[in-house]
């Protein structure tokens, strides 16, 4: 565990371990939950599909395409849960492939229509 005070900035860094310098990583989704085994019932989206959902979230420039750096403020769930667990999904793309998901930024995924 990593202990922080309430409303303290929490800084995170994800690193891609690969010798291929033509890859980049992108933080697609980060969800917080008081239950490390359930990120659906009581969950809080920090970033979803590249769209920022928490106003304290910020990204930091990295000189290395293999690093993703970001921060958000620490919080608790409804004053009853002092532990918060994170699950983040990152994407790996070819560096400079502007048609890849890594370069699209925020995308709201459309729901499919049901046909008769």
N, C-alpha and C positions, 0 to 999 in steps of 0.2 A: 504493500500500500504506500501511497504518497499522501502525506498529510498537508493540507493547506487550510488557511482560515477562510471563513465565509467572505465572499466578495473579493478575495485575493485573485489576482491574475494567475492563471495556470497556463504555462507555456509548454507546447508540445512540438516534437519534431519526429517525422517519419523519414526513414532512410532506406533507399533501395540498394541492396547489396548485389551489384552486378558489375562485371567488367565492361559491359557494353555501354559506351558513353553516348550512344544515340537513343537513350531511353529517358523518359521523364515520368514523374508521378504527379497525381492530382488527387486532392482530398474531395471525394464525391459525397460521402455521407458520414456524419458522426452523431450518434444517438447516446443519450445518457439515461441510466435507469438505476433505481435503488436495488434491483435484483440482478445479479450477474448472469442469471440463467433466463431472464425474460425481458426482452427489449421491446415488448409490444403493449402489455397491460398498462403499466405506468411508465411512460417514456417521455423524454423531452428531446426534440430534434434541435441540434445545434447548427447543423448544416445538412441539407437533404437535396440530393441530385445536383450538387454544386450551388444550391441556393441557400444563402445565409438565413437562418431562422432565429438566431440569438443576436441581439444588438451589441453584445460585448465581444463577439467573435471578430477576429482580425487575422489576416494572413501577413506573413513577413517575407520579403524578398530573400531569395537564397542564391548565392553565386553558383550553386551546383544544382543541376537539374535532377539529381538523385535525392534531393532533400525537399521535404514539404514542412514548412514552419507555420504554426498558427497559435492563437491564444484565445481564451475566453475566461470569464469570471466564474470562480467556484461558487456553487450554490447547494442548497439542500432541498429535498423533496418534502414539501408541506410540513416542515418542522418536525416530522416524525422519523425521517430517514436521514441519518447523518453521513452515510456512505453513498457515494455515487460512482457507478461503473460506466465506462465508456466502451462503445463498439464503433470503430471507424472503418469505413470501406474506402480504399484507395485504388486508383486505376493506374496502370502502367501503359504508356503509349510511346510511339516513336517520336523522338524529338523533331519538331518542325512539321509534323503531319497535322496540318490545321483542320483536316476533316475528321480527326479523331475526337473522341469524347473529351479528352484532356483539354482541348482548346475551345470547347463549346461553352464553358462556364456554366451558368445557371440554366437548367432546362427543366421545365415543368412537363412531366410526362403525361400525355393525354390518355384519358380512359378510352377503352375500346367500346364501341357501340355493340349492343347485343342484337343479333339478327333473329328474325322470326323463324 
